[in-house]
Amino acid sequence: MKLLFNTLLLFSLIYQATAQTTVIKGKIPSMKGAKISIGRPTKWLVYDTQTVGFIESEIAQNGEFTLNLGAMDKEIIFFSVWDKQNDSRLFFQYLYITKGDNLFLLEDFDKQIRISGKSEKYNGQLQGLKNEYFYTNAEQDSLPNRVYNGITNNYQKFEKVIQGIEEYKQAPTDFIEAWNYHLKYFKLTSFYYTFGNSSREIKSNKNWTNLLNELLSEVEVSNDKALNAPSYCEFLRIFLLRKSEEIRDDYEERPMLFYQEWFGGDSLKAKAVMEIDYTNQLKQKIIERYFSGKVKEHLYALLFDSMIHNQYFFNAKSVFNDFERQYPNSQYIKYFKKPIQEAAIRLENTVPKKAIFLEANTTAKWDNILEHFKGKTVFLDMWGTWCSPCREEIEKNAAALKKHFEGKGVEFLYVTNYDKSEAKWKQLIAFYNLEGSHVFANEALTDEIMEKVKGSSFPSYAIIDKNGKIAKVEYPIDRKELIQQIEMTLKK
């Protein structure tokens, strides 16, 4: 009897666990071999195996697919199908997932995709709604009317669909609440996105800034209940990024206002911070000023994710310590504590002994630099401490390239550009253990080298053979191809 009871209990537990799992299946023959992408915009900062922010799979050659999404509950997700060869989207569908949902996406005879299964009655109506916030190029618009009218039209389409579901399909309250919050922040997020990606002229245009401020005044900037809405999560990301840019502009153009507003008038402290860290501490100040509760916790996680992605860790340890004191039980601690601690240790590194600093005074020319490398093969990296793609590429490739070409006669030359702080420059050289030759370039030298290597942005790369001939290297680096390219140069 005890064995029977335990067996029944085991089957009951397995059934309950299975019942809590969300599964999406389907058959879309016209899209066989295409890539499936599941986006979880309200969960992308959560890194557990079963709750990863982005999930990818593939449609089989017979058109079938199955996705086991784990224990999702009350969450808006994006279901997309992508043409892998052309990197174009073939299909997009919002889905609202509750615990234990089983959905089926089937293609009918006219190649329309129909949704069936649990929650079909309200998910099926969401087809055709888009998740893009960027409306259009606005560089020529002195007034925001055209952009705002277009965003309003998109909003009204959304609103009509959601209200239709609420009225006719009797969707669950949590479904309607999530979508109403999405609608509440949709116009603001779309406008802010377009505004933030526009020119400096538009960002300083009062017609545009007044409308942005009006939209901001219509909502709560910090709203814990809205964290289940994709548009709100996107708004938080944009707000933190754009607000920090505005503050940095104040530092450059209106320093007295900046000192008073963010450092209590202490210009010496402000300058000391900004010389080394123009991002992390400012973003922390923004988070502490404008946000509270779960939203503030979310934004700290967003900041830590940005630190890791952009390889920018100045003040990371003190910022994380402040966060941990306020949120000692946060789920984000286990994701970010280790990489933040490791980065803090690396920031204490000393400059490697094999780092050589070449003098680049105001009269230095490219030929003066090349004098140090006569008859040698050189890999040139044009970077800057302010350039996140530069730092990311150094982290991914520098050590591996050095190891591969150790003792093979390749010189590594790192030229930093448009930098102001030599202390910060040397700290990052130590952080990445950048052995090789280094130049702190003035603007004239930067312009000359970029013209020589035909570079238009940073990072820029080139291989210089022993005769001084320059071959451009494409960004981002394909390490395997680059190694082959350097090895061929060595043989010349």
Phi, psi and omega in degrees: 000317179297319178297318179297317180298315180296322179294315179297322179296317180298313179297324179295317180294319178298318180296316180297318180296318180294321182295336180275353185272137177267129180233133173241120178241166176183173174218112182230080186303326183290348182243025182303140180082353181284162180269136174259137178230125174253120177252136180241082189298336179267359183232009189289351175268002180260123191251012176297152183304319184274356182228034180295146185292333180227131181236132181236147176208194183217145175279128182293169182294339175270006177089000184266154174207156175219130178235118173264111189261009177075203187267076175273150177205127175053063188217136175271128179232163175253128173250118182232148172241130187240139169283113186293325183288317183262357182051045179240148184275127180267331184204144176220141180209124167289143173224137174255120188253132171241171187302127175080013179297142170232113184244148179232127177250112185238138180269127180268188188296332179264020176064024172270141182264122181252146180251134175223172181105185180301133180075012179297327189296335176250335177287327183298339182274355187271358181297143178095342177282136185260157180253005180282143177253334180289119186277300184193167174292129186239016188299331184265001186264110175284337176248148183273005189301314184298314180295314182295321179296320178296318178296320179297321177298316177297320179299316182295326176296315177302309184301318181298316180296312183294317179294326178295319178295317182298321186280317190257334185255352178053052180294157180300153182301318182294328177296311181295321180298315180298316182287329176293324175292322177300316178296320183302324183256001187295310182297315180299313182297316180297316180292317181297320179298310180295315179300314184292335180264012181262181184287165177298330180297316179292321181294339178257002181280123185295329178299320179284313183294325179295319179293320177300314180296324177296316179295321178296325182288344184274352183228166171276124178293321177252113187215097182302322184292339183271001183294349176268009180253123181305319183295326179289318178299321177292321177302316181300317179298314182294316182302312182297318180293308185289322179296321178293325176295318178300317182294320177295324175298319177299319180300319181282321191252333182225063189301321182297320176297317180298312182301316183290317186290322190242347180227022176058029179085000182277090184292325181295316178296317181300314181295321180296319179292312187290335179296323183260316187231100180265006187231299194296313182290326176296315180296324176297319178298320178296314180301314182292328182282320191256347190229161179210171173061218183294329180294318178297319176300316179299317182290325173300316178299321177298319178294316179295320177298320178295319177305313184290315181297318184269000179056048183228104193241012179297131182066009183299320183297313182292322178296316181294321178299320177298317179297314183294327177294322182280327184231067185296340181251016183295139176297338185283343182301316184291339179277322193251342186298311184298308180297327178292316179297316180298319179294321179299321177294318180295330178293343178271356180300154173263160180300131182299147182298331182271012173274126182247127181258115180269136181290131176226080181281184187294344181255001183296140178241167178302321179298326178296323179292315183295336178305331182284349189233028181302130177072017182238157175268131187235136167258120184257130177239111176266111187223187175201147180295336182277352191260105183295320175299326177298313182294320179299316181293322177298315180299320184284325195239333190302308183296319181295321179293317179300315182297317182296321186259014179301126179074011183254007173087021177259129176261141179249124183240119180249118179248118178270143190231141178056031176263153182245334185249111176292330180295315179295319179302311181291330178294322178285327174300319177292318182302316182267002181051051187278088173286145182133192181263142185229141177229130174263096193277144168276171186297322181296318179292318177303311182299319181294314182294317181298326176292320181295319184267003181058043178266143180238351181205175181243139001284155170232145185229154175204155172249130180245121182279179187293346177261003178090004179285137187253133174238123181289144176245132184284149173255141356287157184292130165263103191300320181298314179294320180297317179300315179298320180295318179291320180296323176294323178294322180297330183281347183289000000 
